[in-house]
Amino acid sequence: MIPVDIGHVYPKTGLDVDLRVDLTPRFVSTGSLYLPGGNYDDVEVDGLSWTSDGAWSFSCWVKSNDLTTANYKKIFSVYDSVNSHRIDFEAKDDADLRIYLDASSSQPYHDFTGAATRVQDGTWHHLALVATVSSSDNIFKLYIDGQQFGADSSACARADISSADSGYIGNHYGGSSATLTGNLAHVGFWNAALSEAQVRSLMTATTYAEAVTKGGSTPAAYYLFETDADASVGSVDGVLGGSAVIVGDRARLPNGLDLTGGRKDARSVSGRCVDFDGSADGMYGTTTYDVNGSGDTTTLSCWFNADSLSGSNATIASNVKANASNSIAIYRTGTNEIAAVAYYAASTHVKVSTGSVLQTGKWYHAVATFDKDSTTVKLYVDGKEYSATPSIGYGGTDNTFEIGFRHLGGGGSQIQHFNGKISDVKMFNIAFTAAQALEQYQNPEQVLPTGATASNLKRWYPLSDFDIAGATNLDGLYMQDASGNGKQLLFENCGMEFSQPNIPQLGLRSSSSRLYFDQDDDKVTVGNNAAIDGLFASGGSIALWVNIFSDGEGTYGRMIETTGYKFFVQSESSGNVQIRFDHTWGTNGTWVGPSASIALGVWNHLVVTYNGSSIENDPVFYVNGSAITVTETVKPIAPINADTADKVFGANSAGDRTTHGIISEIAYYKGTVLDADAVTVMYNSGVQGFDLLTDSGNYDNAADVDGWWKLDNPVTIADLSTNSNTGTVAGSPAMVTVQEGATVDLSSFGTMTSLRPPNGISGVPGIYLTPGRNCAEMPEPAWGTDPFTVACWCYSPQPPVAHTAIWGSGDGDPYVILKFSGATSVVFGAYTSGGTGNTVVATASSSEITNRWFFVCARKHSNTSWELDVMPLDGTPANNTQTTEISTTLTSDGAAGFVVGGWDASDATPFKRGAACDIMDFRIWQGEALTDAQMNALYESGARKARGLTR
């Protein structure tokens, strides 16, 4: 398990994004309606109606690569012949989706510019059209894959089709000439405006019953289109027309999205790290070294990338007490070595290095282990063990944990600055085996290797916390210790780097974002509301999580303030602050906790309960589940004032007493004084909290929650209670990341956390390919004139034989093939229907393709641009291109398939000419030629795996 202190969200309402780019499909239907595009290929739904003269919604799954061969292709069209009212939702042209309303006296419409282009890519997309009411008009929002596309529409006069008598899905209401081409599934019409949250939840509905629950109400009509055209609700069953048919093509959630988060953006590459300038940057612990005793067994690991190799020793990561005691470090020597050292007794040490292999601009994974019993140190780099002797030693009396420099004496001068980038530093109280070191390299997002437990993880710094750009903008901030052991690090200068492709990807780990208040102008304002006004008038409670970095602006950093009360920190001293609660304004009562109420830079759970009806009552403060001493410094002279003003989080109303740190999980309980048992449950749930609206153990206050804000969005802050009292954000707050741990089986290019075996084809159980045997065949792709990419990794244990195929498509008229042309080169060729022979598209020569894994990527960019790359593992890549036009169309004859590990050279002799090589990570992108950057990232993701595969 992952340490509870770093938190888990159930449900994961704060999750930013899980990148699922080429992963096992997450299907949401068992079939779909296929519309071939003929004039009468549609579904007749005469009589379909809903209360469109008000708020309403439409949703569906759609897949098409041809929305706009002709203009005004209808997704649906409904008409009332009596009052001549009509509503169409259509692909207006080759770019836009249009909502068209005919209200007899007017024909308003709105075009969502670019929306058709967005969805006509041949993959499944979810559409939701939501109409809200504005006077006598409708305002429309369009959601594509759970995110609003473009701005709200202009006001459109409402059309009333509540008595419609003609209608079609996939065609004009008249039944011809405007047919959609593609697939539809889970088509629904609502007599209500779906919220963004409901749209996103609806995307995960796999049944009609789930659609009712997740859509928030019973639809007016709903068509699954999984086995027939019947309606799941409503009185109008669909009638299939023309060649429309129900098929087995299943709607699936789109790649690259997570539907549980509130963020509007995501990057396909989200690796973050800290950048060190080599002169003034570093991180160190405000608490002393971790491992005590004489040479404890330890593992230290990290990812790093050197920008410069100049100078002598440079510290990457170290846990150093003194030369005579337990110390372990990973460092760079002045002769381009990666080295590890461990001191274990009376200035006695062992050290090891890679030799002079280090290069700039390249990410490395380093693991240093020390075994107390054998007094041996081992060093693994990118999963490989090294045993050279370093040219330079390492010593010091730092008495702290450091990243990027030496902080001598635990607070003295800084030396040995590292110039480069560092990510994901961990320390364990066990010595990794070679298999564990390799596993951590191959599975970057996996927190613990097989055989290690959460209790073994003593420190963990993902170094992905802050979404703050700039060279030195992290100075004075704290880096979380995600191990849950509270060993935070303090930044000296430093900056964040983003979009690093080869290190642990933030999107592939389960994490949440929270607002970072920078003690400048950031604050959240929640409007006054009867549900939370007068919170403490007859007894109430506030609970929240905070990670405070200082006592804030003006030395009185407000966590929460309104008329009637304020809750804040003050009096910073020796890495701690005091918490304080004030009752009312002009007649203040003041209570404080101990001078060192909470430590800086670590997460603390705070609760204040108070009954302000009597001046004799005192508040109760809880810190991390336990009540602390509270001292009354000023006695109030009257009961608490009515707090009828706005509630401000992270500052006061004037914005000049802002918090410095992170605030999360603010919960209000009006009229309820939480008891100690309930507080304990809330604390034990972790920094990301739990579902406060559900009773759990001794927490029986779900019905008492009057406000609940996670502070997880930089624009608006949702109130997750039933009162929906949304907060607004002022200033320009940055976001920080709270790690939850590894999310299994996620990767930006396939599944990195579940390694395929050696000798395997694209997830097929491992096989060894002898010529002409053990090939894998699948239907031939419809290449046409579109671009494409075919990529895989190969291993040939003997010199390749000329004209043996790695893969081949088609039987000879036409075909596309990738084959060996001899022992040192690979050929990418194509032969077109009606062509004159086998035209070589590109040849890449390399002497490094025997007894070595190599990556090969064949790309067609256009009819006049073909490219082949052969990239030996850690070797010299080869590239060749062809610009002479080769093909107008690559058509399938329908007989021969696509063969991996061979070639269906003729219909009579399938699986001919197979290459004697292992193949893994075989992938095809039909309709897309990968960019060079994507291809390089694909190589890097596979290289981790290839380095660990042995024959």
N, C-alpha and C positions, 0 to 999 in steps of 0.2 A: 504494500500500500504506500501511497504518498503521505508524507507527514501531514497530520490534520491541521497544523498551524498555518500551512500555506493555503488551505481552504479548498472547498469544493462547492459548486453551486448546483443545487437540485431544486427546481429546474435551473439550467444554465442561462439565466436571463441576461447575464453580462458578457457572454462570450462574444468576442469580436468577429472571428472568422475561422472556419476550418477550410483550408484549401483542399479541394477534392477535384483534382484536375484530370487524372486518368485512373480512376479508381473503380472498384467493383460497383456496378450501377445500383442506385437506390431507386428501385422501381416504385411507382405509385399507382399503376393500373395494370390489369392483366391483359389488356388489349386496347384497341382504338378503332375509330372510324377512319377508313381510307377513302379519299375523294380523288379519283384520277384526273379530274379537270375537264371532263366532257360537259356539254351544255346542260345535261340533266343529271349529273352526278352530284347528289345532294341528299338532304333529309327534309322531308316535308313535315312541318309542324303547324298546320292550320289550326288556329285557335289558341296558340301559345300567347300568353299575356301576363303582365305583372303591373303593379301600381307605379307606372312610370311618371305619373303626374305628382312626383314627390321624390324622395330619396330612393335610389335603387342601385343595383350592382350586377355586373356580369363577370364570369370567370371561366377560363378554359385552359387546357393544355393544347398546344399546337406545334406541329412539326411540318416545315415546308422549306424547300429551296426555290420555290416558284410562286410567291404570292402575287407577283406583278407582271406576268407575261402580258396581260391586258389590264386596263385600269378598272377600278371599282369592283374588285373581287370581294365578295361578301363573306364575312365570318358568320353573321346572321342578318336577317332582314325580316321585319314584322310590320304588318299593315292592317289598319282598321278602315275598311271601305266605306263605312257609314259616315264617319267624321273626317275621313281623308287624312288621318294622322299616321305617321310612319317613323320607325327608327331603324337605321342601318349602322352596322359597325363593319368597316371595310378597309381593304388595302387600296388607298386612293390611286396610287401610282407606284413607281419603282422605289419609293423611299418612305412614304408617309402612311400612317394609319389614320382613318377619319371616323368620327362619330357624326352622323347626319340625322337630323330630326326634321320632319315635315309636320308642322303644326297648323296646316291648312292656310293660315294667313301669312306664315313666314317659314323659311327653310334654313334655319341656322345650322351651322356645322363648325367643327373645330378639327384642325389637322395637327396630329402629334408628329412633328417633323423628324424624320429619321427613324421612326419606330419600326416601319416595315423592313428597312435595311437591317435593323438590329436582330430581327427574329427569323429572317428567311435564310438561314444558314444550314438547313438540313438537320438540325438537332432540336430536341424538345425544349420548348419555352413555356412558361406560365404567363398568361395575360389576365389582368383584372382591370375592368373599367368601373369606376365608382362615381356615381352622380350624387352630389349633395345639393341641398336646396338653398337658393338665394332669392328671396322675394318670389317672383313668379317664374324664375329661371332655374336652370341646372348649371352647376359648376362641375366639370369632369376632371378626375385624376386617372392617369393610366399607370398601371404597375406592370413592369416586365421582370419576371423572376424575383418578385418580392420587393423590388425597389421602384420608387416613383420615377417615371420616365418624363423628363421635361417638366415644365411648369403646369400649374392648374390651367384649365381652359378658360377662355373668356365666357361671359354669361350667355347661355343659350336658352331660348324660349322652350318651355317644356312641351313635349308631345305626349298625348294620352293614348296609350294603346291597351288600356285595361279591358277593352272589348275587341281586341284584334281578331280578325277572322282569317287572315292569310299570313303564312310565315314559312321561312326556310332557314335551316342551318347549312351554311356552305353555298348559298345561292341567293339571288334576288327574290323578293317575295312573290314575283310573278312566275318564278320557276325556271328561268333560262338566262343564258348569256352573261352571267356574272359569277361563275362557279369558282370556288376555292380549289387549289391543288395542294394536297398534303393530308395530314392526319389531325384528328381532333379527339380529345378524351376529356371526360369529367367537365361537361359544359353545364354551367349553372346560372340561374337568374334569381336575384334576391329582391325582395321588397324593402330593402334597407341598404344603407351605405356601409360597406365593409370598412373597418379600420385597417391601418397598415399591419397591425399585429394579426388581425384576423386573416388578411390576405396571405401573410407569411405562414400562418398556421395552416390555412387551407391548402397550401402547396404540399403539405405532408399527408393530407387525407388520402387514404387508400380505398375507402368504402364510402357509400352514401351516408351511413350513420356517422362516420367521422367528419364528413363534410358539414353535417348539421351541427355537430358539437364545435368544430373548429371555426366554422363560419359565423357562429354566434346566434343563428336562428334557422328555422326551416326555410329552404328556398321555395320560391314560387314554382320552379321547375328545375329538374336536374337530370342530365343524361350521362350515364357512365360511358356508354358506347364500348363496352367490354365484350358483351356476348350478343347484344341486339340493340335496337334503337329505341326501346321502351323507356319511358320516363320513370325515374325512381320516386318522384312525387309530382303532383299535378295530374290533370285529366287528359293531357295530350301526349300520346305516344308518337314517336317519330316513325316515318315511313321511308325506307331506303329507296332512292330513285336512281335510274340509270345504272352505272357500274359501281356505285357506292357500295362498300362492303366492310364488314367488321373483320379486322385482321389481328394478328398476334403481336403487332408492334406496340410495345409497352411504354407508356409515358414514364419519364424518369426525371429526378431532380437534376438541375443543370450543374455543370462543373464549376468549381471555384466559388461556391456560395455556401454559407451556413445560415440557416433560417432562424436560429435562436438568438442572434445578436441584433443589436440596434444600430450598428455602424453602417454608413453609406458607402464605404469604399474598402477596397482590398487590393493588394498587389499579388501577382503570381509568385513573386519572390519577396519574402518578408524577413530574411535573415538580418538580425541587428547585432551590432557589436559596439564596443567602446574603442575609440581612436586615441592613441597616445602619441604626442609630438616628439618624444625623444629628448626633451629638455626640462619640462616643468610639470608633466602630467603623471598622475598615478592615483592609486587607491590603497587605503590601509585601514586596518581595524582599529576602532576605538576601544575594543576589548583586546585582551592579550591573546597570545597563541592558544591553540586548541588542545594539542596533544601533549600530555604531560608524561613525566617519567623518562627513563633512559632509553631512548630509541624505540618508541612505539611503532608497531606495524602500521603503515600508512600508504595510501595511494593518492596522488595528485594528478589531475588531468585538466586539459584545456584545449581550445582551438586558438591558433594565432597565425598572423600574416605579417611578415616584416616588410616595412616600407624602405628601410635602410639597414645595411650591415656594417656601417662604419663604427669605429670605436671598439673598446674592449667589452668586457662582460655587460650584458643587459638582462635585467630580471624580467621574466615573464610572469611567474607566479611563485610565491614562496611562503612557507610557514616557519619562521625562524625565531628561536629563543636566544641561543648563543652557540658558539662553536662546541662548547662542552656539553650541550644538552640536545634534546631532540630537535632536529631541523630537517626540512626537506624542501627542495627548490627545483624548478625548471628554468633554465636560463640559456641565453645565447652567448657563445664565446666570441672572441675577436677574430677567430679563424673560421667563421661561418658554420659552427657546430651547434646542434641542439644538445644540451647536456642536462643531466640530472645529478643531484648530490644529496646525500643523507648523512647528517652527523648523529651519532648515537651514544657516544660516551667519551668524556675526557678528551675533547678535541680529536676524536677518532671519527673518520668518515670514509665513505665509499662513494665513488662517482663513476659515471659512464657517459658516453656521447655517441653521436651518429657518425662522427667524422665530418669532413667539410662538404656537406651536401645541401646546406640551406640556401634557398634562392629567395629573392624579393618577389612581392606580388603574388604569392601562392599561399593558400590556406593549408596548414598542417594540423593534425591532431596528435597531441603528445600525452603520454601516460607515463608517469614515474612511480615506481613502487619500491617500498622498503619493507623487507621481512625481518622482523626482530630476531627470530630464532636463528636464521642463517646469516644474519647481518649482511644481506646482499641487496643491492639496488639494481633495478632493471628499468630499461627505457624502451618504450614502444612508440614509434612514430608512424602514423597511418596504418596501424595494425601490425607493423613489422618490428621485431626486436632487434636492437642494436647493442654492440658490446665494445665499441672503441673506447679509448681513454681520452678524456678531454684535455686540451692543451692548457687550460687555465682552471684553477680551482675556484672555490667560493667560500666566503666566510662572513661573519658579522654577528652583531648582538642586537638584532632589530626588535625582538620581543613583540612581534605582531604578525598579522597576515598581510601580505602585500601583493598587489597586481600592478605590473608596469613599471615599478621602480623599487629601490631599497629605501626604507624610511627608518634610518638608523636610530637605535635606542628607543624605538616606539614613538618617536616624536621629534627626532633631531633632523640632521641634514639629509637631503635626498641625493642618492647616487644611482648609478647603473640604470638610467632611464631607457626604456624600450621604445623604439620608434616603429609603430605599426598598430595593428588591430588585434584585439583579444576578445574571445567569446566563451561562454559556458565553462566557467572554472568550477571544479568540484574537488572535494577532499573526502576521503573515506578512511575508516579505521580498519580496513582490511587491505591485503596486498592482492591486486588483481592477478588472475591467471592470464596467460597469453590469449586464451579464448575470450575472456572478458574484455581485455583491451581491444581486441579485434572487433568484438560486438559493439562496443561504444563508438568505434570509428565508423563501422558500417551502418549503424542505426543512430544517427546524430540526435534525433528527437527523443530517443529512449532515455529516461532519467536514470534507471538502475539497470546494470547488466544482470543477466541470469545468474542466480545464486547470491546476489546482494539484497539486503533488506533496507527499508527506510532508516532503521536504527544505525546502519553502517554509514549513512551519508551524514557527514559532520558539517560540511559547508557546501553551498551550491549558489553560485552567482551566474545566472543566465546572461547577465550584461545586456539585456534587451528591454530594460525597464522603461526608459524615457523616450517619448516621441518628441524630442527637442533637437532641432538642428543647430549647428554652430560649433565652432572649434573649442570653446572653453565654457559652454553654457551649463555644464554640470557641476561647476565649482561650488562646493559647500553642500551639495545634495548627498543623499544616502542611497546606496545600492542594497536592495533586499537580499537577505540570505533566505533563499527559497527552500532550504533544507528544513526550516522550522525551528532551528536552534538559536535564532536571534543574534547571529554574529554579523551584523550589518557592517558595511565598509563606507568610509567617507571619501568623496571625490576631492582631489586637488586638480583643478582645471578639467581637462578631458572633454571630449565631445562624442556624440553618437554618430555612427555610420549605419546606413540603411541598404537594403536590397543586396545583401551578400549571398550569393547562390549556394555556396558549398558548406556552410555552417548550419547548426540547428535552426530550423525555420520556425518562427514564432507562430505562424498560422497552423502549423502541424502539431503544436502543443495546445492543450486546453488551457485557456487563459482568459482574463477579463481586463477591460480597460476602466480606469477611474480618472477623475479630474485631479490634476495637480495644481494647487493654489500657490502662486509664486510670490506672495506677499506684495503684490503690486496693485492690480485692479480687478482681480478675478473674484466673482461671487455668484451665488445662485439665489434667486428670489422666488419664493413660493407665496402666492397671494393669500390674503386673509380669507378664512373660510370657517364657517360655524363648526365644522367637524373638528378643527384643531385650535380655534380661538379659546382662550380661557383654559389652556392645557392644565395648568397647575392649580386652578381655582379651588378644586375640591379633591385634589390628589391626582397626580399624573406622572408619566415617565418619558424619558428620552433615552434611546440607545443608539450607539454609533460605533464604527471602527475608524481609527485615525492612525496615521503615520506622520508624526510631527517632526520637522527638521530644525525648528528654532522657535523662540517665543513670539515670532511674527512681527508684523508691521507695528511700529510704536511700542514694541515689547508687550503688547496685549492682543495676541492673535485670536480673533473671534472664531470659534467653531460654529456657534448658533447665536443669533440675537434677534429680538423683537421687543416691542413695548411690553414690559412686564418681567422679562428675564433675559439673561445672557450667560452663555457658557463658553469659557475661553481658557487659554493658557497664558502663563506669565512667568517671570523670574527665572530665565534660563541660567543654569549653572552646572558645570561639570557633566555635560551631556544629558541633563535632565531638565524638565520644566514642571511647574506647579499648575494644577488645574483649579479653576475658580468658578463659582456660581453666584450670580447676583440676582436678587429679587427686587423688581420694579426699578424705577428711575429716581424720581425726586425723593423717594423714601427707601433708599437702598437698604437691603440686607445683604451681607456678604459672607460667604463661606469658602474656605480653601482646604485643599488636601495637603498632604505633607509637602515639604519643599522639593522633594524629588518624587513627585507623584508618578510620572511616567518617563521612560527613557526616550531619547531622540533616535530617530531613524529606524524604529521597529514598529510593527503593528500593535496597537493596544485597543482593547475593547472597553468602551466607557458607557456607563449607565448612570443617570441621575434621576432619582425619584424624589418627589416633594409634594407636600400639601400646603399650599400658600394661604389657606383660609385663616390661619392663626399665626401670629408673630412668635408663638412659642414653639412652633414646629421647625425642625432642622431637616435639610435634605440628606439623602444617603447617596454616597458616591461608591460605585463599583468599578474596579479596574481589573480587567482580565479575570472576571468571575468572582472576585472577592471584594467584600466591603472594606474600605480604607478609612483611616481616621479623618474626620471632618471637623474643622475648627471654625466657630463663628467669630469673625473679626469685627463685624458691624451688625448690630441687632436691628431688624426692621421695626418701623414704628407704626406700620399699618399692614393689613393683608395685601396680598399681591395685586398689582394693577391688572386691569383687563388687557390682555395682549391681542388687540383687535387689528394691529398693523400687519404688514407683510412679514413673513419669516425669512431671514437672510442666513444662508449657510456660507461659511468660509470668509465672512467679513461682517462689518456693521453696515447699516443702511447707507452711510456716507461713503463707504468704500475706503476708509483710511485706517482700518484696523484689521487687515486681512491676515488670514492663516498662512503659514509657510509649511506646506506639507500636503498630505492626501487625506481626504475624508470619504467615507463610504458607508452604505447601509444605515442611513439615518431612519429611525423608526419612532413615531409618536404614538403614545397611548394616553388619550384624554380620559380622566376619571379612573385610571387604573394604576395602582402602585405595584409594579412588578416585584415578585418575591425573589429571594436569593436563588431558589431552585430553578426558576425560569431563566434568570440571568446566567446561571451556570450552563444551561443548555445552549443559550445563544452564543456564549463565548466558545464553548467546545465545538461549535459548528464550524469555526474557522473564519478567516478574514473575509471570505466571499459569502458568508452567511448561509442561510437555508430558507426554505419557504416559510416566511413568518405568518402566512395566512393558513397554515396547516398545523394543528397541534402535534407536538412531538414530545413524548415522555413527560417530564415535569414542566415543559412549556405548554400551558393550556390557555394561552392568551390570543389565539388566532382571531377570535371574534372581537378582540379589543383594539386591533390595529386601526388607527385613524389616519395614518400617513406613513408611506414607506418609499424612500428614494435611494437608489443605488449610486447616483452621481456617476453614471457611466456613459454620458454622451456630451459632446462639447457644445451642443446647441440647446436642446431641451432635456429636462430631467423628468421622466415619467414617474407619477405616483402610482405604485403598484397596489395600493390599497383600493378598496371599493369606492373611495371618494374622488379618485382621478384628479387630484389637485396638482397639476403639472407645474414644474418649476422652469424658469428661464435663466440662461447663463449670460452673464455680462463679463466683459474683458475678453481676453484671448487665451483661455487656459490650455495648457498642453495636456496630453494624456500620458498616463503611466500604465504599465502592464503588471498584473498580478498573476503569477504562474500558478497553474494547478497541477502540472505534471504532463506525462506523455499521453497523447491521444493515439490509440493503437491503429495501425494500418492506414495512416495518412501519408501522402507524399505528393509533391508537385509533379512528379513524373513516375507514377506507379507506386507500388507498395515497397518502401524501403525497410519497413520494420518487420517484414516477414520474408526472409531471404528465400529465394528459390534455390533448389539444389544444383550442383554442377550437372552438366550434361543434360540440360533441360531445354524444351522449346516453349517459350511464352506461357509458363505456368504448367505445361504438361509434365507429368512425372519424369524424372531424369532418364534420358536415353542417350546412347552413344550412336552416332550416325555413321554407319558404314555405307560405302557407295551403293546406291540403288536400294537401300533398306531404311526402314524406320523413319519415313518422312511423315509430315503432317499436312493434310490438305483441307482447304476451306473454299467456299464459293469465291469465284473471281470477282474482285471489285469492279464496279462500273467506272472505269478510268475516264472515258470520254476525252474531252479536251481540257479537263480541270488539272490544276497542280496537284501534287501529292508528295508524300515523304514516306519512305520505308527505311527503318533503322533497326539494327540489332547488334549484339555482341557475338563474336565467333572465336573458337579456339580450334586450331588445326594441329594435332599432335605430330603430324608428319608433313613434309613438303606438299603443298596442295597440288592436285592433278589438274592439268589444263582442261578447261571446258566442263568442269564439274560445278554444279549450281548450288549456291547458298539459298537462293529462292528463285522461283519462276512463276510467271502469271500467263496463262494461255498456252496454246498447243503449237504454235508456229505460224498462225495467220489469224489474228496478230499475236504478239507476245511482248512481255517485258521481263527481263532477266537480270539477275546479279550472279556472276560466276567468277571463278578463278580463270585467269588466262595463262597461268603458269605458277611456278613456285613463289613468285615475288610480286604478283600484281592481281588486281581485281578489276573486272569489267562490268559496267552498267550499260545494257543494250536494249534497244527497242526495235520491233518490226511491226509496221502498220498494215492494216487491211488493204490489200491491193498494192503493197509496197514491192520493192525490187530486191529486198534481201535484208540481212541482219546488219543494221547500222549501229556501230559502236557509239554510244552516247558519250561515255567518259571512261578513261582508264586511269587508275591510281596505282602507282608502283611503290612497293615497300618491301624491304628485306626483313621486316620485323613481324611477319605474320605466321611464323611457324613456332610451335611450342610457346605461344604467348596469346593472351586475350587481345583482340583488337575490335574496335568499334567501327562499323561501316554504315554510312548514311547516304542513301540515294534520294535525290530531290529533283522533281520537275517543277521549275518555277513557271514556265510557260512553254509554248510550242517551240520557242527558239532559245530556251535557256534551261539546260539540264546540268546537274552537278553531282559529283561523287566525292565523298570524303572517306578516307581510310585512316583511322587514328589508333595506332598500337598503344597498348597500355604503357604509359610513362615512356613512350617512344617518340619517333619523329612522324608527324602527320603528313599525309599526302592528299593533294586535291587536284581535281581536273574538271574542266567544264567543257560544254559543247554548245555553240550558239547557232549552228546551222539548223534550219527548221527540219524536223524529223517527222512530225506527225500532225495531222489535222484531227484525227479521231482514233482512239484506241478502243475498239469495240470487242465485246466478248462474243464468242461463238456459242456460248451456253453449254459447251461440252466439257472442256478442260477447266480445271480449277486453279486456285493459287496454292502452290506447294512450297512449304518451308523445308529446307534440307534436300531439295531436289528440284525436278522440273517435269511437268507433264508434257513431254516432248511431242507426243501424239496421243490421240484418244485411245489408240490400241495398246500403247506401252506407257502407262502412267508411272510416275515416280522414277523416271529415268534420270541418269546423270547426277546422282546425289553426291554432294561434297562430303568428304569424311571429316566433319568438324562438329564440335558442340556449338549449340546456338542457344542464347538466352536473351531475355528482354526484347522480344520481337514485337515491333509496333508499326502500325500503318496509320498515317494521317491522310485520309482521302479528302481532296478538295483544299488542302493546305500544304504549302511548302514552309517548313520551319525556317525561322531566321537563323543566322549564324549564332547569335547569342543563345537561342533556345537549344540549338544543336549542341553547343558547348556545355550548357547546363545538363543536357541529357547525358552527354559523355561523362561528366563529373559524377552524376548520380549513379551511373552504372559502374564507374571505375572503383568506387568503394567496395562494391560487391565483388567485382572481378579480382581485386587484390586479395580477397579472402578465400577464393575458390581454389582448391588444389585437386589434382587428379590422383 
